[in-house]
Amino acid sequence: MRVKPFELLTEEGKKFTHTDLYGKYTILYFFPKAGTSGCTKEAIDFSNEQFEETQIVGVSKDSIKVLKNFKEKHNLKITFLSDSEGTLHSMFDVQEGQKTIRSTFILDRWGFVRREWRKVKVEGHVEEVKRELLNMIKEDLSLNKYIEWRRARRALKRDKIPREELEILIKAAHLAPSCMNNQPWRFVVVDDENVLSKIHETLPSGNYWMKNAPVLVAVYSQRKLDCELSDRREYFLFDTGLAVGNLLIQATQMGFVAHPVAGYDPVKVKNILNIPEDYILITLIAIGFLGDEAILSEKHRKIENTERVRKDLSEIVKWNV
């Protein structure tokens, strides 16, 4: 769930909206009534704990005045929101009748709820929240594990892939950005054995392994479908590449190998798939589940699990030239 638009007032009477949640981690917690023993202990625990790069926001139906007195009395390091009309209470479903259910939510920098606790017991709660928060931040600020794991592997199983799962891959590709939202990418998803066998005949010997793929996706486009800018900036290839990148990461997340290749006879494949002559068949993507490396040639077995080789960052990036 992502937090919907709202506007409330803090204990200082200042406006606080959903946009104040963006760009930072937030611990958003709901409590029944300021000044009661449980609510006081919880607020003090949150205030005493060190939460780096995280804002603590407490929500109750108390008035601004009550919340201001509560904060000053206990020297609390929390932003309090007065939700007297129950706007956020309803959004987060933390009410039973008129009673507030003591609840805590961790929101990420986009305002998505990533962790939640309901019917909270105060003792030890803040420590647990901090552990979860630190783990979440560590995960978020690390290299995406699916980008890191993705490889152009060749050992594929012939197992069929449900079309509804293939459709998710295309949807992921289709969400890529493009110049002026032109969406120049086009796809043909091939899972019919007769059509696959025809495409197999267009492959060079080095791409023998593609014949095990239960699905091939043909990716094509045309320069007129996208922006044609100065200095030879024809965006259709760039934007279609972005779409393919989305597909590869989505496929990795779903447990598939997705391996784009350049080795095929583009004219023959276009004829087989009825792709118009004036379109460029940019790539074929072999998709399947990871299989037994024994089906590969000796050369490909050696490179299937070798360390990924990348140039040093100093060779490919400059800062503030």
C-alpha positions as CSV (number, residue, x, y, z in Angstrom):
1,M,0.0,0.0,0.0
2,R,1.2,3.5,-0.8
3,V,-0.1,6.4,1.3
4,K,-2.8,8.3,-0.4
5,P,-3.0,12.1,-0.4
6,F,-3.9,13.7,3.0
7,E,-3.4,16.9,4.9
8,L,-3.3,17.2,8.7
9,L,-1.8,19.6,11.2
10,T,1.2,18.9,13.5
11,E,1.3,19.7,17.2
12,E,2.7,23.1,16.2
13,G,-0.3,23.7,13.9
14,K,1.8,23.3,10.8
15,K,0.5,21.6,7.6
16,F,1.8,18.1,7.1
17,T,0.9,16.2,3.9
18,H,1.7,12.9,2.2
19,T,4.5,14.7,0.3
20,D,6.3,15.2,3.6
21,L,6.8,11.4,3.6
22,Y,8.6,11.3,0.3
23,G,12.4,11.1,0.2
24,K,12.9,9.8,3.7
25,Y,12.1,6.7,5.8
26,T,9.2,7.2,8.2
27,I,8.0,5.3,11.2
28,L,4.3,6.2,11.4
29,Y,2.6,5.0,14.5
30,F,-0.9,5.3,15.9
31,F,-1.7,5.5,19.6
32,P,-5.0,5.8,21.5
33,K,-4.5,8.8,23.8
34,A,-1.7,11.1,24.7
35,G,-0.7,11.0,28.4
36,T,-1.8,7.5,29.2
37,S,0.9,5.2,30.6
38,G,1.3,3.0,27.5
39,C,1.3,5.8,25.0
40,T,3.7,7.8,27.1
41,K,6.2,4.9,27.4
42,E,5.9,4.2,23.6
43,A,6.6,7.8,22.8
44,I,9.5,8.0,25.2
45,D,11.0,4.8,23.7
46,F,10.7,6.1,20.2
47,S,12.3,9.4,21.3
48,N,15.2,7.8,23.1
49,E,16.1,5.4,20.3
50,Q,18.5,6.7,17.6
51,F,16.9,6.5,14.2
52,E,19.2,7.9,11.6
53,E,17.7,9.3,8.4
54,T,14.3,8.5,9.6
55,Q,11.4,10.6,10.9
56,I,9.1,9.5,13.6
57,V,5.5,10.5,13.2
58,G,2.9,9.8,15.8
59,V,-0.8,10.0,15.0
60,S,-3.8,10.2,17.4
61,K,-7.2,11.8,17.5
62,D,-6.0,14.2,20.2
63,S,-6.2,17.9,19.7
64,I,-3.3,20.0,18.6
65,K,-3.1,21.5,22.0
66,V,-3.1,18.2,23.8
67,L,-0.3,16.8,21.5
68,K,1.8,20.0,22.0
69,N,1.6,19.7,25.8
70,F,2.4,16.0,25.6
71,K,5.5,16.6,23.5
72,E,6.8,19.4,25.6
73,K,6.1,17.7,28.9
74,H,8.2,14.7,28.0
75,N,10.7,16.4,25.6
76,L,9.7,14.0,22.8
77,K,11.5,14.0,19.5
78,I,8.5,13.1,17.5
79,T,6.3,14.9,15.0
80,F,2.7,14.5,16.1
81,L,-0.4,14.7,13.8
82,S,-3.8,15.5,15.0
83,D,-6.2,13.2,13.1
84,S,-9.4,14.2,14.9
85,E,-11.6,13.3,11.8
86,G,-9.9,9.9,11.5
87,T,-8.6,10.4,8.0
88,L,-5.4,8.5,8.5
89,H,-7.0,6.1,10.9
90,S,-9.4,5.0,8.1
91,M,-6.7,4.9,5.5
92,F,-4.6,2.5,7.6
93,D,-7.6,0.6,9.1
94,V,-6.5,1.1,12.7
95,Q,-9.9,1.6,14.3
96,E,-12.3,-0.8,16.0
97,G,-15.4,1.3,16.5
98,Q,-14.2,4.5,18.1
99,K,-11.1,2.8,19.6
100,T,-7.7,3.3,18.0
101,I,-5.7,0.1,17.6
102,R,-2.1,0.7,18.6
103,S,-0.2,0.1,15.3
104,T,3.1,0.9,13.7
105,F,4.1,1.2,10.0
106,I,7.4,1.6,8.3
107,L,7.2,3.7,5.1
108,D,10.0,3.8,2.5
109,R,11.1,6.9,0.6
110,W,8.2,6.5,-1.9
111,G,5.6,6.4,0.9
112,F,5.0,2.6,0.5
113,V,4.2,0.6,3.6
114,R,6.9,-2.0,3.9
115,R,6.4,-3.3,7.4
116,E,3.5,-3.2,9.9
117,W,2.6,-4.2,13.4
118,R,-1.0,-4.2,14.7
119,K,-2.3,-4.5,18.3
120,V,1.2,-3.5,19.5
121,K,2.5,-4.5,22.9
122,V,4.7,-1.6,23.9
123,E,7.4,-3.5,25.8
124,G,10.3,-4.2,23.4
125,H,8.4,-2.9,20.4
126,V,10.7,0.0,19.5
127,E,13.7,-2.3,19.4
128,E,12.0,-4.6,17.0
129,V,10.9,-1.8,14.8
130,K,14.5,-0.5,14.6
131,R,15.9,-3.9,13.7
132,E,13.4,-4.2,10.8
133,L,14.0,-0.7,9.7
134,L,17.8,-1.2,9.6
135,N,17.4,-4.4,7.6
136,M,15.1,-2.6,5.2
137,I,17.4,0.3,4.6
138,K,20.3,-2.0,4.1
139,E,18.3,-3.9,1.5
140,D,17.1,-0.8,-0.3
141,L,20.5,0.9,-0.5
142,S,22.2,-2.2,-1.9
143,L,22.5,-3.1,-5.5
144,N,19.2,-4.6,-6.7
145,K,19.7,-8.4,-6.2
146,Y,17.9,-9.2,-9.5
147,I,20.2,-6.9,-11.5
148,E,23.2,-8.5,-9.7
149,W,22.0,-12.1,-10.3
150,R,20.9,-11.7,-13.9
151,R,23.2,-13.4,-16.4
152,A,22.9,-14.3,-20.0
153,R,22.8,-18.0,-19.2
154,R,22.3,-20.7,-21.9
155,A,21.4,-23.8,-20.0
156,L,17.6,-23.8,-20.5
157,K,14.9,-26.3,-19.7
158,R,12.2,-27.0,-22.3
159,D,9.5,-26.6,-19.6
160,K,6.5,-24.6,-20.8
161,I,5.8,-21.2,-19.3
162,P,2.2,-20.1,-18.7
163,R,1.1,-17.3,-21.0
164,E,-0.2,-15.3,-18.0
165,E,3.4,-15.2,-16.7
166,L,4.7,-14.2,-20.1
167,E,2.2,-11.4,-20.2
168,I,3.7,-10.0,-17.0
169,L,7.0,-9.8,-18.7
170,I,5.6,-7.8,-21.6
171,K,3.7,-5.5,-19.1
172,A,7.0,-4.8,-17.4
173,A,8.6,-4.0,-20.7
174,H,5.7,-1.8,-21.6
175,L,6.2,0.3,-18.5
176,A,9.5,1.6,-19.7
177,P,10.0,5.3,-20.3
178,S,10.2,6.7,-23.8
179,C,10.7,10.0,-25.6
180,M,7.4,11.9,-25.6
181,N,5.8,8.6,-24.3
182,N,5.9,7.3,-27.9
183,Q,6.3,3.6,-26.8
184,P,8.1,2.5,-30.0
185,W,8.7,-1.1,-28.9
186,R,6.9,-4.0,-30.5
187,F,7.0,-7.7,-29.6
188,V,6.1,-11.0,-31.0
189,V,5.9,-13.7,-28.3
190,V,6.6,-17.1,-29.8
191,D,5.7,-20.3,-27.9
192,D,4.2,-22.4,-30.7
193,E,6.6,-25.3,-31.4
194,N,6.0,-25.2,-35.2
195,V,6.9,-21.5,-35.3
196,L,9.8,-22.0,-33.0
197,S,11.2,-24.7,-35.2
198,K,11.2,-22.4,-38.2
199,I,13.1,-19.7,-36.2
200,H,15.6,-22.4,-35.1
201,E,16.6,-22.8,-38.8
202,T,17.7,-19.1,-38.9
203,L,20.1,-19.5,-36.0
204,P,23.9,-19.8,-36.4
205,S,25.5,-22.9,-34.9
206,G,26.8,-21.0,-31.9
207,N,23.2,-20.3,-30.8
208,Y,22.2,-24.0,-30.7
209,W,21.2,-23.7,-27.1
210,M,18.3,-21.4,-28.0
211,K,16.5,-24.4,-29.4
212,N,15.7,-25.5,-25.8
213,A,14.0,-22.2,-25.0
214,P,10.2,-22.7,-24.8
215,V,9.7,-19.1,-25.6
216,L,11.4,-16.6,-28.0
217,V,10.4,-13.0,-27.9
218,A,11.1,-11.0,-31.1
219,V,11.7,-7.3,-30.3
220,Y,11.3,-4.8,-33.2
221,S,10.7,-1.2,-33.9
222,Q,11.0,1.6,-36.5
223,R,12.7,5.0,-36.2
224,K,9.4,6.8,-37.2
225,L,7.8,5.4,-34.1
226,D,9.9,7.6,-31.9
227,C,11.7,10.9,-31.6
228,E,14.2,11.8,-34.3
229,L,16.4,14.5,-32.8
230,S,19.5,16.5,-33.7
231,D,23.0,14.9,-33.9
232,R,21.7,11.5,-35.1
233,R,19.7,10.9,-31.9
234,E,17.1,8.4,-33.1
235,Y,15.5,7.4,-29.9
236,F,13.6,4.2,-31.1
237,L,16.6,2.0,-30.4
238,F,17.4,3.6,-27.0
239,D,13.8,3.4,-25.8
240,T,13.3,-0.1,-27.0
241,G,16.4,-1.1,-25.1
242,L,15.0,0.4,-22.0
243,A,11.9,-1.8,-22.4
244,V,14.1,-4.9,-22.9
245,G,16.0,-4.0,-19.7
246,N,12.7,-4.0,-17.8
247,L,11.8,-7.4,-19.2
248,L,15.1,-8.9,-18.2
249,I,14.9,-7.8,-14.6
250,Q,11.3,-8.8,-14.3
251,A,12.1,-12.2,-15.8
252,T,15.0,-12.7,-13.3
253,Q,12.6,-11.8,-10.4
254,M,10.2,-14.4,-11.6
255,G,12.8,-17.1,-11.8
256,F,13.4,-17.1,-15.6
257,V,16.5,-16.8,-17.7
258,A,16.0,-14.1,-20.3
259,H,18.9,-14.0,-22.8
260,P,18.8,-11.5,-25.7
261,V,20.8,-12.4,-28.7
262,A,22.0,-10.7,-31.9
263,G,22.8,-14.0,-33.8
264,Y,20.0,-14.9,-36.2
265,D,19.0,-14.1,-39.8
266,P,16.8,-11.0,-39.3
267,V,15.3,-11.1,-42.8
268,K,14.1,-14.7,-42.5
269,V,12.8,-14.2,-38.9
270,K,10.8,-11.2,-40.0
271,N,9.3,-13.2,-42.8
272,I,8.4,-16.0,-40.5
273,L,6.7,-13.6,-38.0
274,N,5.2,-11.3,-40.6
275,I,7.2,-8.3,-39.3
276,P,7.0,-5.5,-41.9
277,E,10.2,-5.1,-44.0
278,D,10.7,-1.4,-42.9
279,Y,11.0,-2.4,-39.2
280,I,14.2,-3.4,-37.5
281,L,14.3,-6.7,-35.7
282,I,16.5,-5.5,-32.8
283,T,16.8,-8.7,-30.8
284,L,15.5,-12.2,-30.0
285,I,15.1,-13.0,-26.3
286,A,15.3,-16.6,-25.3
287,I,13.2,-17.3,-22.2
288,G,13.1,-20.3,-20.0
289,F,13.9,-21.9,-16.6
290,L,17.5,-22.6,-15.7
291,G,18.5,-26.2,-16.6
292,D,21.3,-28.6,-16.7
293,E,24.7,-27.3,-17.9
294,A,25.5,-30.7,-19.3
295,I,23.4,-29.8,-22.4
296,L,25.9,-27.1,-23.3
297,S,29.1,-27.3,-25.3
298,E,32.4,-27.4,-23.4
299,K,33.0,-23.7,-24.3
300,H,29.7,-22.6,-22.9
301,R,29.9,-24.8,-19.8
302,K,33.1,-23.0,-18.9
303,I,31.5,-19.5,-19.1
304,E,28.1,-20.3,-17.7
305,N,29.1,-19.5,-14.1
306,T,32.3,-17.5,-14.5
307,E,32.7,-14.3,-12.6
308,R,31.0,-11.4,-14.3
309,V,33.6,-9.2,-15.9
310,R,33.0,-5.5,-15.9
311,K,35.3,-2.6,-16.7
312,D,36.4,-0.5,-13.7
313,L,34.0,2.4,-13.0
314,S,36.8,4.9,-13.6
315,E,36.8,3.8,-17.3
316,I,33.1,4.4,-17.9
317,V,32.1,7.4,-15.7
318,K,33.3,10.9,-15.1
319,W,32.1,13.2,-12.3
320,N,31.5,16.9,-13.1
321,V,33.8,17.2,-16.1
